Amino acid sequence: MATRKKQVVEDDYSKLDQYAIELHEFYKSLRRAGFTVDNALYILSAKQTYPDWMQSTPTADDIRKHLDEDED
């Protein structure tokens, strides 16, 4: 029997966490579609290419808050 990947289900993701997850999913989709690593990373760096479902871009305040939480 094949082992299943453990799913992480958490409802209280920060905006930064959501953004990182969306970027990762976008990257995996690009790779599955046949893009090279370099092309996928280039597309990820061009925000105008983001699909409509990627709406949770973090602000500088979100990033600062996340970094402050990590220091505790």
N, C-alpha and C positions, 0 to 999 in steps of 0.2 A: 504494500500500500504506500502510495506517495505521501510524503510529509507535506503539510500545508504551511505556508508562511504565516507567522503570527501577525495579526492585524492590530495596529495601534489605533484605538478609538478614544479620542479625548475631545471634549467639547470646549475646553478653555484654552485653545491655542492663541498666542499673541499674534498680532498682525505680522510680525517678523517671521514667526514660525509658519504661518499660512503662506506667506510669500515664498519662503524657502521650499516648502512642499510643492507649491505651484510651479516654481522653476524646475525642480527636480522632475516632476511629472511631464512638463513640457519638453525637457531634455530627453527623457526616456522615449517619449513619443517621436521626437525627431530622429533619434537613433533607430527606432523600430522601422521608421519610414525610409531608412536607407541613407540618411545624411551622415557624412563623415564627422568625426569628433570636432575637427576644426570648423566645419560649416555649422554644426549644431551650436557650438559656443559663440560663433559670430552672430547667429540669429538670436541667441539669448541676450547678447549685448546690445542689440538694436530694439529698443522698447516699442518702436512703432510696429514691429512684427508680432507683438504679443496677441494671442487670441482674446476674444471678448470675455471669456470666463476668468481671465487673470485681472482682477480688479483690486486686489488687496496690497498695493504697493506701500511699503512702510515709509513713514516719515522719519526725519532725523530724531524727533522726540521718541518714537517707538524704539529705535535702535539704542538710544541712550538709556531708556528705561530697561531694555533687555540686558544691556551691559551692566547696569547698576545691580540688577537682580542676580547676575552671575557672580558678582564680587562678594555677596553676602555669605 
